[in-house]
Amino acid sequence: MELLPNILFIDDDTDILEIYHLAFQNEEISIHTASNGFDACKMVEECRMDIVFIDLMMPGLNGIETLKRLKGIDPDIDVVMLTAYGSVESAVEAMKEGAYDYLHKPFEIDKLKTTIKNILQKRHLSFNLDKKIAELSAIHEATRILSSTTDFDDLASVIMGTIVRVMHADEGSLMLLDKTADELYIKTSKGINEEIVKTQRIKRGDDVAGWVLEQNEPLLIVGNTIADDPKFINVTKRQEILSSIFVPLQMRDGVNGVLIMNRTKTRVSFTMDDLILTSIFAAEIGGAIERSKTYATLEEKMTELIGLNIKLKNLFLNTVTALSSAIDAKDPYTMGHSSQVQKHVLDIANEMNFSSDEKNLMSIIGLLHDIGKIGIKDGVLTKPGVLEKDEWEQIKKHPTIGAEIIKHIDMFNDVSEIILYHHERYDGKGYPHGLKGEQIPLKSRILTVADSFDAMVSKRPYRDPMPRERAIAEIKSGSGSQFDPDVVVAFLRVLEREDAAIRAIEDLE
């Protein structure tokens, strides 16, 4: 089962706190209350809270000061301000200090429930997006390590740190089989007491790890479910472990170890997706151990690395679309924007006679060009009005953030530069570096036209979509100033063919 989200209500009126308890007693959330800001800060220091509701007007430490202190303790906590006496100024101040929302009393309990639901959905999306990015980085890092050494002693400790990080685990270990004693011992670990690492030995069939070794079956443990399993009746479970994954290490001559991940602090339990990903890492580790023992020639090593790089590329390409969807989902007003930009850049690339490899690269660029928006606050991305100067400066950072995210993926080195410059203008008045003309990479100039056109014809929180004819006129008007004239000519030819095809279909009807 999933651990319940922790929701904290802070109000100096104990009757109101009791109402909150009663209203949410049947919901799948854990309600906590505090009657003042000082107690609330102490609670957040001792127990991670997901959402905090703060009454603005409280004696002692008022709502704004409590908000500041809570954000100092946990910057990721989501805070909603509640008040019956609020003004526009107090709302603005709260939002500047990092509040997620601002609700006026009195309000219906259903309004609170909707707010909680929206925040939890946002946190879940952010968590999954972080996981996807971490998985990509971890796969790349593991490949780099595997390609640089055949010394498994060095390999194991580095890969273990990578796996623990990407799995959001609090500790992990790789247990290998001592075939002479038929016992498992810890080869490498992360976050586990050194004394346990030195002394722990588990016989085949004993404990959970021994059972996984003997049965050659992966195991996902959530909460206290192991206590009800008759095959583990004699196993003493560590109470601090909230969720675990055990995966057998399969090699040519049988199962020779177990890869173990534990969560002791992270409140989200492991899932079947986590079990599958851990199994992939276990397979790679098993292969790495065998390669470290059997590499005889450089040719064998190169063949293995080529295969591994192909696998990495396929894994990456399969993840790109999902990652792009997650990026679009962060801003509901740009849902589908990445796929539309991908279509336009491919159409232009075809029109300009790009090679197959270049078009593949443009496809990825189209999907990931706005990946940097994951670093921009939701409230800025979806603001329904004109952006303030500091908010606009935040938005302008997304090309740089996006370039930083993907520049470490060697096989797509060129993508980073293209994303970095896709808001430069042909006349040099763009950002982030004010490049002009041929200084801007051609692929960035193509992306600028495609991105701008789709932005114009799409609905935004601050305006309705622009008619297609007017958007085309804007593209023409920007030729030579905002846009590369050659790219504009190519794009207009594409749009003319599309319009002609639509007219032909309409004539048939």
C-alpha positions, 0 to 999 in steps of 0.5 A: 500500500502507498503511504498516506500524504501528510497534510498539516493545518495551522490555526489558533482556533482549536474548534476549526482544527477539530472541524478539519479532523472530522471533515477528512477522517474518511479521506486517504490522507493523514491529518496533522494540526498545530495551533501556532507557527512555532509548533508547526515548524517543529512538526515539519522538522520532525516529520515531512509534510506534503501540504500545509494550510496556514491561517494568515492571522495568528498571534505570535508568529503570523501566517507569512512568518510561518510560511517563511520558516517552513520554506526554510525548513523544506523548500519543496513543501506546498503551502496554502494560505487561509484567511478571512481578512486578506487583502490583495497585498497580503496575497501577493506577499504570500505568493512571493514567499512561495505559497502555492495558493491563497483561499478566503474564508469562509469556504466549502470543505469541497474547495479544500479537498479540490485544492489538496487533490490538485496539489497532490496530482502536481507533486505526483507529476513532478516526482515522476518527471524527476524519475524519468530524467534520473533514469536517463542520466543513470542509464547514460552514467552506467554505460559510461562506467561500463565502457571505461573499465573492466575492474568490477571492484571499481565498477560496483561501488560507482554503479551502486551509488547511481542505482540508489540515486535513480531509484530514490532509495535510501539504501541499497546493497549488492550481495554476491554468492560465495559458492564455497560456503553457499552464502550471500555476502555484501559486495558493495552497498550504499547507506548501510552500516559498515558493521553489517556490511562486514559481518552479514552472511545469508545462507541460500533459502534463509531470510528474504535475500536467501529465498530470492537467490534460491527461487530466482524470483524478484520480490517487491515488499511494501509496508508490513506485507512480509509479516503476513507471508507464511514463507517468511514466518521466521524472518525478522523485519527491520521496522524502519524499512518502509518498502524494499525490492529484491532482484536475483542476479542472473548469470550464465551459470545460474543465480549468483547474487541479489540486488536490494533496494530499501526505502527507510525515509522516502515516503513513496513506496516502490512500485512494479515500475521500480521493480522492472527498472531495478531488474534492468540494472541487475541484468546490466550488473550481471553482464558486467561481472561476467565481462570483467571475468571474460574479456579476452580481446579488445574486439570482444570489448568493443562488440559489447560496448556497441551493443550496450550503446545501441540499447541505451539509444533505444531506451532513450528514444523510447523515453523521449516521447513520454518525457515530452508528454510529461513536460507538456503536462506541467503546463496544460495550456501547452499540451501537445505543443511539443508534438506540433513543433516536432511536426513543423521542424520535420516538415521544414527539414524535409523541405530543406533537404536534411539528411536522415540523421539530421531529421532524426535529430530535429525530431528529438529537438522538437519534442524536447525544446521546452524541457527547461520549463520543468525548472520554471514555477508552475504559477509563472508558466500558467499565469493568466495575465501579463508577466511581471519583469521578474517573472519574464526573466524566469521564463527566459531562463528555460532555454539555458535550463533545458540545455543544461539538462541534456548536455551530458548525454553524449550521443545528443551533444548537438541538441543542447546547443540547438535548444539553448539558442531557439529563442535567439532572433535573426536581428540579434534582439533575442535571448539568452546571448543576443546572437544574430544571423548565421551566428545562430545554428540553422537548426535553432533558426528552424526551431524558432519558426516552428515554435513561434508559429505553434505558439501563435495558433495555440491557446494561452492562459492570457489569450485565445489562439490566433487564426492561422491566416494571421499567424502566417502573416506574422511569420512573413512580417518577421522574416529578416528580423525575428526569423531567418528568411530562408527558413520562412520561405521553406515553411511557407511552402510547407503551409501552402501544400497543406492548405492546397491538400485541405482545399482538394479534400473539401472540393471532393466532399 
